[in-house]
Amino acid sequence: MTSMYKEDICEMIDAGAAKIPADLIITNGQLVNVNSAEIYQADVAIYKSRIVATGDVSGYVGNNTKTINANGKYIVPGLIDGHLHIECSKLSMTSFAKAVLPHGTTSIISGLDQYIVTAGLDGIQEILQEIDGTPLKVFWGLPFLTPYTLPQSNVGFNVTAKTHAEVQKWPEVFGVWETVSEFIENQHSDVMKAIEYARINRLPIFGCAPMTRGHKLNSILCAGVRLDHESYDHTEMMEKIRKGMNVIIRESSISHFLEENVKVITHLNPRLSRRVSFCTDDVIASDIVNNGHMDKLIRMAIANGVDPLTAIQMGSINSAEAYRIDHLVGSISPGRFADILLVEDLVKFEIDTVIAKGQLVVENNQTVYDFIAPKRSNTLLQSMKLKSVTADDMKVKTESTEAKVQALSLDVDFDIPFVRRGRQVELNVKDGIVLPDIKNDVLYATVIERFGKTDCKPKVGFCSGWKLTSGAMASSCAPDDNNVVCIGTNSEDMAIAINYLAENGGGQVIVDGGKVIGFLSLPICGIVSDLDPHTMAAEEEKLLQLARKLGCDLPDPLFYMCCLQITAIPDFAITDLGVIDFHDQAVMDPVFKCGCTHGKLHPKCHH
């Protein structure tokens, strides 16, 4: 077990009173004070991992005190990512810290949910120890439930009410993570208990309320949900603010909402800014390496008309206050963690120095901290327990004697990220097998339970939007349940892809013509790797170009594929249980038994 509170309280009091000299002092800088919305000349004194004084710190200098001369640069608080599934980066905690700290991200709020469903509580404790050994801070929210799927899919570990009764008392837990609105609406018994435990333990409830308005929004607010990161336009965000929510603007690797949602400030009311913060939600290594992380969001906000000081507040103190951690992070103030950036120009917001937990991580644009990954246990390295599949398992079968059938294909909505609409398609049948239609962009899709929990035959459906002309691709890193998801033009390549992941400890793979043409190994829980961020970015690019050669023009084909398992967003998804109707929250047959030929999907045809 680890804890944020490591320093002796009496020692810190003495350090604040200048009875103990500071370890490090930053001089000659312009302090960006996000508490008072001011910028003024001030120095900063640091003892161990904490800030002990700002302003005139001459009384804190000792014989061994080190000094950093800011040379007139702005002294900015470290940035906070307000909602992040770290594992989607495919980087281990150590590698992720190495990736984002140079971009000014010193704290993140995360559920570590993909770790917990694959490795359980023993695995989470190992990950928390790893986090503790880096300068990056993770404020962990215990997932409200795992998996998030409705109906519940099969995963390696289930977070239940019993888990909350025990784990909410851990010192690492700062709230209840991503409480999906449907579970509140349904008054799921375990979720109701988790919320009740949070009330007893005085922990905030973090929400997940996409496209939630009106009565439904009122309902989840009455459950105690404090904040949300899932507004799909600025009017939805405005309603949430008016009703007392803290809101987080999401700008992920595939969900680009900042330019739209920042309009609540730039078009509606600039005074709303203190209720708004930022997150990246799901971000991949190549995006971080090429474009930045939280620093990118600061630059984007400024480019869209937000005042630089306001944008910095949104990236720091606003998140800290929303999550009730502002006594620890979010500002350059005595008692807070020494998370400090030096920036020469607030508009360009290019960071040249980063201090995190009082440690110098980046100096003059060069990483000076040595990131060393820990040794991994079998708990984290042996999560792939699925049995081999055959090509016959990867087919959609029907009892229909007709030459053609009507079927549902999960169709990517390019205008609304993550959303899959229902596309009604007519498909050929041969010897009782419903065939994919490559010419019309209808592929096979499946999710295979990989934790050895079931012996059920794989469920196969259809998807559209990838435009593959041949081959298949698969991934064991796939939120929310991190089972193996696979799409393909043919059953043979799909079986090869799935079996290859099973035999090689997990990862992402592309197969064509019976051969593996690309593979990214993700040995830790089958979801992440200790690869250097730049190396991971290069591997992602290789897989992207292979997908391009097979005909796919999606911005990130593998990431889009992985999101097929998310049942919390309309209209359809697929899990190891089969194709899921979001609105009915039930498994459905992708082949319509009534043989209807409606011009659009009839909601009850498949019943």
ZIWONOR-V962140 format. One record per residue. N is the residue number from 1. RES is the residue in one letter. PSI is psi as a letter, one per 20 degrees, with the letter a starting at -180 (999 if undefined). D_CENTER is the distance of its C-alpha to the mean C-alpha in whole Angstrom. Layout:
BEGIN
n,res,psi,d_center
N,RES,PSI,D_CENTER
N,RES,PSI,D_CENTER
END
This chain:
BEGIN
n,res,psi,d_center
1,M,q,24
2,T,r,23
3,S,q,23
4,M,h,22
5,Y,n,26
6,K,h,28
7,E,q,31
8,D,p,34
9,I,h,34
10,C,h,38
11,E,g,37
12,M,h,34
13,I,g,37
14,D,h,40
15,A,h,37
16,G,h,37
17,A,j,40
18,A,k,41
19,K,i,43
20,I,p,41
21,P,q,40
22,A,q,37
23,D,h,35
24,L,p,34
25,I,p,35
26,I,p,34
27,T,r,37
28,N,l,37
29,G,r,34
30,Q,o,33
31,L,p,31
32,V,o,29
33,N,o,29
34,V,i,26
35,N,g,28
36,S,j,31
37,A,l,30
38,E,q,32
39,I,p,33
40,Y,r,36
41,Q,p,37
42,A,q,36
43,D,r,36
44,V,p,33
45,A,p,34
46,I,p,32
47,Y,p,33
48,K,c,30
49,S,j,27
50,R,q,28
51,I,p,29
52,V,i,33
53,A,q,35
54,T,q,34
55,G,c,37
56,D,o,40
57,V,k,39
58,S,h,43
59,G,i,43
60,Y,j,40
61,V,p,42
62,G,a,43
63,N,h,45
64,N,j,41
65,T,p,39
66,K,q,37
67,T,p,37
68,I,p,34
69,N,o,36
70,A,i,34
71,N,l,37
72,G,i,36
73,K,r,32
74,Y,p,30
75,I,o,28
76,V,q,25
77,P,q,23
78,G,q,19
79,L,q,16
80,I,p,14
81,D,o,10
82,G,i,10
83,H,o,7
84,L,p,4
85,H,n,2
86,I,h,5
87,E,h,7
88,C,i,6
89,S,i,8
90,K,j,11
91,L,p,12
92,S,r,13
93,M,g,13
94,T,g,16
95,S,h,15
96,F,g,12
97,A,g,14
98,K,h,17
99,A,g,15
100,V,h,14
101,L,g,17
102,P,i,19
103,H,j,17
104,G,i,18
105,T,o,14
106,T,i,16
107,S,q,14
108,I,q,10
109,I,p,10
110,S,q,7
111,G,i,9
112,L,k,9
113,D,h,9
114,Q,h,9
115,Y,g,12
116,I,h,14
117,V,h,14
118,T,h,16
119,A,i,17
120,G,a,18
121,L,h,19
122,D,g,21
123,G,g,18
124,I,g,16
125,Q,h,19
126,E,g,19
127,I,g,16
128,L,h,17
129,Q,g,20
130,E,g,18
131,I,g,16
132,D,h,20
133,G,j,21
134,T,r,19
135,P,i,20
136,L,p,16
137,K,p,15
138,V,o,13
139,F,o,13
140,W,p,13
141,G,p,13
142,L,p,14
143,P,p,13
144,F,h,15
145,L,q,16
146,T,q,15
147,P,r,15
148,Y,j,14
149,T,q,16
150,L,p,19
151,P,r,22
152,Q,p,20
153,S,r,20
154,N,p,20
155,V,r,18
156,G,h,19
157,F,p,19
158,N,p,19
159,V,p,18
160,T,a,21
161,A,h,23
162,K,h,25
163,T,g,22
164,H,h,21
165,A,h,25
166,E,g,25
167,V,h,21
168,Q,i,21
169,K,i,24
170,W,q,22
171,P,i,22
172,E,i,19
173,V,p,17
174,F,j,17
175,G,a,16
176,V,p,15
177,W,p,12
178,E,l,11
179,T,n,14
180,V,p,14
181,S,h,18
182,E,h,19
183,F,h,20
184,I,g,21
185,E,h,23
186,N,i,25
187,Q,l,25
188,H,p,24
189,S,g,26
190,D,h,23
191,V,h,21
192,M,h,24
193,K,g,25
194,A,g,22
195,I,h,22
196,E,g,26
197,Y,h,25
198,A,h,22
199,R,g,25
200,I,g,28
201,N,j,25
202,R,l,25
203,L,p,21
204,P,q,19
205,I,o,17
206,F,p,14
207,G,r,14
208,C,n,12
209,A,m,15
210,P,p,15
211,M,k,18
212,T,p,20
213,R,r,23
214,G,c,27
215,H,h,28
216,K,g,24
217,L,g,23
218,N,h,26
219,S,g,25
220,I,h,22
221,L,h,23
222,C,h,26
223,A,i,24
224,G,j,22
225,V,p,19
226,R,h,19
227,L,r,16
228,D,q,14
229,H,j,11
230,E,k,12
231,S,p,15
232,Y,i,17
233,D,r,20
234,H,h,21
235,T,h,24
236,E,g,21
237,M,h,20
238,M,g,23
239,E,g,24
240,K,g,21
241,I,g,23
242,R,h,26
243,K,j,26
244,G,j,24
245,M,q,20
246,N,p,18
247,V,q,16
248,I,p,13
249,I,p,13
250,R,p,10
251,E,n,11
252,S,a,8
253,S,h,10
254,I,i,11
255,S,o,11
256,H,n,14
257,F,i,15
258,L,g,16
259,E,h,20
260,E,g,20
261,N,h,19
262,V,i,20
263,K,h,23
264,V,h,24
265,I,g,25
266,T,h,26
267,H,h,28
268,L,g,29
269,N,o,29
270,P,i,28
271,R,i,29
272,L,i,25
273,S,h,23
274,R,i,23
275,R,j,21
276,V,p,18
277,S,a,16
278,F,q,13
279,C,r,9
280,T,i,7
281,D,f,4
282,D,o,4
283,V,p,7
284,I,r,10
285,A,g,12
286,S,h,15
287,D,g,13
288,I,g,13
289,V,g,17
290,N,h,18
291,N,i,17
292,G,a,16
293,H,d,13
294,M,h,13
295,D,h,17
296,K,g,17
297,L,h,15
298,I,g,19
299,R,g,21
300,M,g,20
301,A,g,20
302,I,g,24
303,A,h,25
304,N,j,24
305,G,j,27
306,V,p,25
307,D,p,27
308,P,g,26
309,L,h,26
310,T,g,25
311,A,h,22
312,I,h,21
313,Q,g,22
314,M,h,19
315,G,j,17
316,S,e,18
317,I,h,21
318,N,g,19
319,S,g,16
320,A,g,18
321,E,h,20
322,A,h,18
323,Y,j,17
324,R,l,20
325,I,j,20
326,D,i,22
327,H,i,25
328,L,h,22
329,V,r,21
330,G,i,20
331,S,r,24
332,I,n,27
333,S,q,29
334,P,p,31
335,G,h,29
336,R,r,26
337,F,q,24
338,A,m,25
339,D,o,22
340,I,p,24
341,L,q,24
342,L,p,27
343,V,p,27
344,E,h,30
345,D,o,29
346,L,h,27
347,V,g,27
348,K,h,26
349,F,l,24
350,E,p,24
351,I,p,24
352,D,i,26
353,T,p,26
354,V,p,23
355,I,p,24
356,A,p,22
357,K,k,23
358,G,j,26
359,Q,p,26
360,L,o,27
361,V,g,24
362,V,p,25
363,E,p,28
364,N,l,30
365,N,j,26
366,Q,p,27
367,T,p,25
368,V,i,27
369,Y,p,25
370,D,o,25
371,F,o,22
372,I,o,23
373,A,q,21
374,P,r,23
375,K,p,24
376,R,q,22
377,S,r,24
378,N,h,25
379,T,h,22
380,L,i,19
381,L,i,21
382,Q,l,23
383,S,i,20
384,M,o,22
385,K,k,25
386,L,q,25
387,K,q,29
388,S,q,30
389,V,r,30
390,T,r,33
391,A,h,33
392,D,h,35
393,D,h,32
394,M,k,30
395,K,q,32
396,V,p,32
397,K,q,36
398,T,q,38
399,E,i,41
400,S,q,42
401,T,j,45
402,E,q,44
403,A,h,44
404,K,q,41
405,V,q,38
406,Q,p,36
407,A,r,32
408,L,p,29
409,S,p,26
410,L,o,23
411,D,p,23
412,V,p,20
413,D,o,20
414,F,h,20
415,D,h,20
416,I,o,17
417,P,q,14
418,F,h,13
419,V,p,16
420,R,o,19
421,R,r,23
422,G,p,25
423,R,o,28
424,Q,p,31
425,V,q,33
426,E,p,36
427,L,q,36
428,N,q,39
429,V,p,40
430,K,o,42
431,D,l,43
432,G,j,41
433,I,p,38
434,V,p,36
435,L,q,35
436,P,r,32
437,D,n,33
438,I,g,32
439,K,h,34
440,N,k,32
441,D,l,29
442,V,o,29
443,L,r,27
444,Y,q,27
445,A,q,23
446,T,q,23
447,V,p,20
448,I,p,22
449,E,p,21
450,R,j,21
451,F,j,22
452,G,k,26
453,K,h,25
454,T,r,27
455,D,j,30
456,C,q,30
457,K,q,30
458,P,q,27
459,K,p,27
460,V,p,27
461,G,b,26
462,F,q,26
463,C,q,23
464,S,q,24
465,G,i,23
466,W,h,23
467,K,k,26
468,L,p,27
469,T,i,30
470,S,r,30
471,G,a,28
472,A,q,25
473,M,q,22
474,A,q,20
475,S,p,16
476,S,i,16
477,C,o,12
478,A,o,11
479,P,q,9
480,D,h,10
481,D,i,13
482,N,k,13
483,N,r,17
484,V,p,18
485,V,q,18
486,C,p,21
487,I,q,22
488,G,r,26
489,T,i,29
490,N,q,31
491,S,h,31
492,E,g,32
493,D,h,30
494,M,g,27
495,A,g,29
496,I,g,29
497,A,g,25
498,I,g,24
499,N,h,27
500,Y,g,26
501,L,g,23
502,A,h,24
503,E,i,27
504,N,k,25
505,G,j,22
506,G,r,19
507,G,b,18
508,Q,p,18
509,V,q,21
510,I,p,23
511,V,q,27
512,D,p,30
513,G,k,34
514,G,j,33
515,K,q,32
516,V,o,28
517,I,i,28
518,G,p,25
519,F,p,23
520,L,o,20
521,S,p,20
522,L,m,17
523,P,h,19
524,I,o,17
525,C,j,16
526,G,j,16
527,I,h,13
528,V,r,13
529,S,q,16
530,D,j,18
531,L,q,19
532,D,q,19
533,P,g,17
534,H,h,19
535,T,g,20
536,M,g,17
537,A,g,17
538,A,h,21
539,E,h,20
540,E,g,17
541,E,h,20
542,K,g,23
543,L,h,21
544,L,g,20
545,Q,h,24
546,L,g,25
547,A,h,23
548,R,g,25
549,K,h,28
550,L,j,28
551,G,i,28
552,C,p,24
553,D,j,23
554,L,q,20
555,P,g,18
556,D,n,15
557,P,g,17
558,L,h,15
559,F,g,12
560,Y,g,14
561,M,g,15
562,C,h,13
563,C,i,12
564,L,h,15
565,Q,i,14
566,I,o,13
567,T,i,16
568,A,i,14
569,I,p,15
570,P,r,19
571,D,h,21
572,F,q,21
573,A,r,18
574,I,p,19
575,T,a,19
576,D,i,21
577,L,h,24
578,G,a,24
579,V,p,23
580,I,p,22
581,D,o,24
582,F,g,21
583,H,h,24
584,D,i,26
585,Q,l,23
586,A,q,25
587,V,q,26
588,M,q,28
589,D,p,30
590,P,i,29
591,V,p,33
592,F,o,35
593,K,h,38
594,C,i,40
595,G,k,40
596,C,r,40
597,T,l,40
598,H,q,38
599,G,h,37
600,K,r,34
601,L,p,32
602,H,p,34
603,P,h,31
604,K,j,34
605,C,h,35
606,H,i,33
607,H,999,34
END
